[in-house]
Amino acid sequence: MTAHAHIDFIDSTEGLRSLCRELGRPPWIALDTEFLRERTYFPKFCLLQIATEERVACIDPLSCADLTLLDPLLDDPGVLKVFHAARQDLEILFRLRRRLPQPLFDTQLAAPYIGLPEQMGYAALAGELLGARLDKGHTRTDWSARPLSNAQLRYACDDVLYLGQIYLRLSERLLTLDRRVWAEEEMASLTDPALYDPDPRDAWLRIGGSAQLNQHQAALLMALAAWREELARTLDCPRNWVVKDEVLLELVRQRPVNLQELQRIRVLDERTCRRFGEDLLAIVRAAAETPSVDRLPKTRPASTDNPTHEALLEVFSALLRLKGAEYELNPALIGSRRELREFIADPEGSPLLKGWRRTVAGLDLLAMLTGTKSLRVVDGVLRISDDEGQ
């Protein structure tokens, strides 16, 4: 398919039905979405771009009453669904269908396994692998406005026009390096429905500074963040429109017990205090009356106040750099610093001991943790050696 391919704009159920018949059962199909989220909690689905080797189309979900016509294609196990940075697209499709399209391939997740940078943008990847140059002039388009111009449709379709060819290039290279399974293990994480319908009780983990709290503070933050998450969903507004993160953290630190103490929190504006003050105070009081912290999730951020752990973290980071150089991979792809912290605190269940990471680095990390291997300088080169230095 060329950059000048004809674009179909599908804005009726009958048009969508006709498109689905014409698409048939291709080996792969490229997908992307356009949406708005600045003023809502849930993304407002505005456009679905779809491409095969022969066709490219934009489907208008605001006009097509029956998007279930796409279900046979999205659910067909013989048709690979190709995305770039799939998570937000999958969230939209999961919310629409209450299930995920499978099987899938995420080109952004796959790219680092052939030695390209992590989080590589679609335009950069198309340029690197295909020599394509993409126009990014409509980044701030209001995709809910109608009619859409030809330039807007062209911009939207560019996001799937090259996606299939990128997938084919990546797939070929992954097979050559014998890393297709590695990439598929990474992509398997995208198929967990809980990723797109998270438990409100886990919302506190996304708040910066939560790792520095003690258990009782963390329990209160979890309760406050869960309340905010549920209210933001009900109102369909951004969570920070309810109460900002910094306010929740100050509530945890100051623990006000009455309206006067609540009003002394400088980062809490008068409007928020007036609307939600009693609710916030009730949560703080309930936490004070409930000393148990058993409700804290097991995924609480690892502590950073252990000097031995911090020293081990630096040693293990050095090992990952050695492994990254050996396999020509970004060390962060093997394991992040957070994953290393969690591994040091509790190796059991660590992703570093699963799948390809176990073979590449996990077993060596475990051997170092148990004292059977170490890092040594041999002939001026840092090496992984057993406890006898061999």
Secondary structure, DSSP 4 states (H G I P E B T S, - for coil): --TT---EEE-SHHHHHHHHHHH-S-SEEEEEEEEE-TT-SS-EEEEEEEE-SS-EEEE-TTT-S-GGGGHHHHH-TTSEEEESSTHHHHHHHHHHHSS--SSEEEHHHHGGGGTPPTT--HHHHHHHHH------TTTT--TTSSSPPHHHHHHHHHHHHTHHHHHHHHHHHHHHHT-HHHHHHHHHGGG-GGGTS--GGGGGGGSTTGGGS-HHHHHHHHHHHHHHHHHHHHHTS-HHHHS-HHHHHHHHHH---SHHHHHT-TTS-HHHHHHHHHHHHHHHHHHHH----TTS-TTPPPP---HHHHHHHHHHHHHHHHHHHHHTS-HHHH--HHHHHHHHH--TT-GGGSHHHIIIIIHHHHHHHTTSEEEEEETTEEEEEETT--
